[in-house]
Every structure is written in C-alpha cells, then in structure tokens.
Amino acid sequence: MTSHTGPHGEFGLGKVKAGAMIEAWFWAFVFTQCVECPIYCRAFSSHRKPWGRAFIPSAVTHPLFFLVIPHLLAPGSLIPLWMVEFSVVILEGIILRAMRVRAGFFWALIANGASLSLGSLSRLLWGWP
C-alpha cells in the first residue's frame, strides 16, 4: 500500500477517502495557480489573453505530480522533493516552449521555485496548503 503525507494527514490506498485527497489537491492547486499564473502571465506578455495561457502549464503537471506520483512510490520511498520539482520544471518548460515562450525553462524554474518556496513557508507557518 502506498502512502503520501499531505496537508490533511497521510494519504494512501484505503487510508483516506478520495474526497479528502481531492480537497487537499484542490487547495494546493489553487495556491499554486495564485503564485504561478502571474509569473507565467509575464512570460506570455506578448500574447493575447495571457491569463488563459498562464493557467495551462501547472494545470497539466499539478494533477500528475500531486495525485499520481505519490501512489507510484514504494512505502517509505525517499525520492526527494527536488527530483519531483525538477521533473515539473522540465515538463512545464517543454509545455512553454511548445507554446512559443522564449526562455520557457527559465520561466518554469522561476514559477516553480516561487510556488515551492511560498508553499513550503505557508505550510510551515499555517499548515496550509
């Protein structure tokens, strides 16, 4: 049985109802979007409708890395957070380059660094998201 410690305790197959996990994902997703979308808007500043485009990179990666990856890890897995975040930066960088953003990997690094830092600080101070 795999598990993942999230904002509402330990998740795992058969440990917590799916609703609690979806709620945890939702609030982490909202937090991520609030941090990353303004940064990605800057990356899309030369495009029409930058806010719609800014939503796409983390909308693709967040469900994958929050809901899927933890369940693929072995119990007690020590895959470091930085490896997961590195993978997110690479995937979002690819998405941004496909959307014709110059320096897509730079913007992905800035956005994910900001959301990881602020999210970690928020969790430390207030236990959220």
C-alpha positions as CSV (number, residue, x, y, z in Angstrom):
1,M,0.0,0.0,0.0
2,T,1.4,3.4,-1.0
3,S,1.1,6.5,1.1
4,H,1.7,10.2,0.9
5,T,1.7,12.7,3.7
6,G,-0.3,15.7,2.6
7,P,-2.0,18.7,4.2
8,H,-4.7,16.5,5.7
9,G,-2.6,13.8,7.0
10,E,-1.4,10.6,5.4
11,F,-3.0,9.5,2.2
12,G,-2.8,6.1,0.7
13,L,-4.9,3.4,-0.9
14,G,-7.6,2.6,1.6
15,K,-6.3,5.1,4.3
16,V,-8.3,8.3,3.5
17,K,-11.4,8.8,1.5
18,A,-10.9,10.1,-2.0
19,G,-12.8,13.3,-1.1
20,A,-10.2,14.4,1.4
21,M,-7.4,13.8,-1.1
22,I,-9.2,15.7,-3.8
23,E,-9.8,18.6,-1.4
24,A,-6.1,18.6,-0.5
25,W,-5.2,18.6,-4.2
26,F,-7.7,21.4,-4.9
27,W,-6.3,23.8,-2.3
28,A,-2.7,23.1,-3.3
29,F,-3.7,23.6,-6.9
30,V,-5.4,27.0,-6.1
31,F,-2.3,28.1,-4.1
32,T,0.0,27.0,-7.0
33,Q,-2.1,28.9,-9.6
34,C,-2.2,32.0,-7.4
35,V,1.6,32.0,-7.3
36,E,2.5,30.7,-10.8
37,C,-0.1,32.4,-13.0
38,P,1.1,35.9,-12.5
39,I,4.7,34.8,-13.3
40,Y,3.5,32.9,-16.4
41,C,1.5,36.0,-17.5
42,R,4.7,37.8,-17.6
43,A,6.2,35.1,-19.8
44,F,3.1,35.4,-22.1
45,S,3.1,39.2,-22.1
46,S,3.5,39.4,-25.9
47,H,0.5,37.1,-26.4
48,R,-3.2,37.9,-26.4
49,K,-5.1,36.6,-23.4
50,P,-2.1,35.8,-21.3
51,W,-4.1,34.7,-18.2
52,G,-5.7,31.8,-20.1
53,R,-2.3,30.6,-21.3
54,A,-0.7,31.1,-17.9
55,F,-3.1,28.6,-16.4
56,I,-2.0,25.7,-18.7
57,P,1.5,24.6,-17.6
58,S,0.7,23.8,-14.0
59,A,-2.9,22.7,-14.8
60,V,-1.2,19.9,-16.8
61,T,1.5,19.0,-14.3
62,H,-0.2,19.6,-10.9
63,P,-2.7,16.7,-11.0
64,L,0.0,14.3,-12.3
65,F,2.6,15.1,-9.6
66,F,0.1,15.6,-6.7
67,L,-2.3,12.7,-7.3
68,V,-0.5,10.1,-9.4
69,I,3.2,10.1,-8.4
70,P,2.7,9.6,-4.6
71,H,0.8,6.4,-5.4
72,L,3.5,5.0,-7.6
73,L,6.2,5.4,-4.9
74,A,7.0,2.5,-2.6
75,P,6.1,2.9,1.0
76,G,8.8,4.8,2.8
77,S,10.2,6.0,-0.5
78,L,12.8,8.7,-0.1
79,I,12.5,10.2,-3.6
80,P,13.4,13.8,-2.8
81,L,11.1,16.6,-3.4
82,W,13.7,18.3,-5.5
83,M,13.6,15.4,-8.0
84,V,9.8,15.8,-8.4
85,E,10.1,19.6,-8.7
86,F,12.9,19.2,-11.2
87,S,10.7,17.0,-13.3
88,V,7.9,19.5,-13.1
89,V,10.2,22.3,-14.2
90,I,11.3,20.2,-17.2
91,L,7.8,19.3,-18.2
92,E,6.4,22.8,-17.8
93,G,9.5,24.2,-19.7
94,I,8.6,21.8,-22.6
95,I,5.0,23.0,-22.5
96,L,6.1,26.6,-22.5
97,R,8.4,26.1,-25.4
98,A,5.6,24.3,-27.3
99,M,3.5,27.4,-26.6
100,R,6.3,29.5,-28.2
101,V,7.5,31.2,-25.0
102,R,11.1,32.3,-25.2
103,A,13.2,31.0,-22.3
104,G,10.4,28.6,-21.3
105,F,12.7,26.7,-18.9
106,F,13.7,29.9,-17.2
107,W,10.1,30.9,-16.6
108,A,9.2,27.3,-15.4
109,L,12.1,27.5,-12.9
110,I,11.1,30.9,-11.6
111,A,7.4,30.0,-11.3
112,N,8.0,26.6,-9.6
113,G,10.7,27.9,-7.4
114,A,8.3,30.6,-6.2
115,S,5.4,28.2,-5.6
116,L,7.6,25.7,-3.8
117,S,9.2,28.3,-1.6
118,L,5.9,30.1,-0.7
119,G,4.0,26.8,-0.4
120,S,6.7,25.5,2.0
121,L,6.6,28.7,4.0
122,S,2.8,28.7,4.2
123,R,2.8,25.1,5.3
124,L,5.4,25.7,7.9
125,L,3.6,28.8,9.3
126,W,-0.1,27.9,8.9
127,G,-0.2,24.2,7.9
128,W,-1.8,25.1,4.6
129,P,-2.0,24.2,1.7
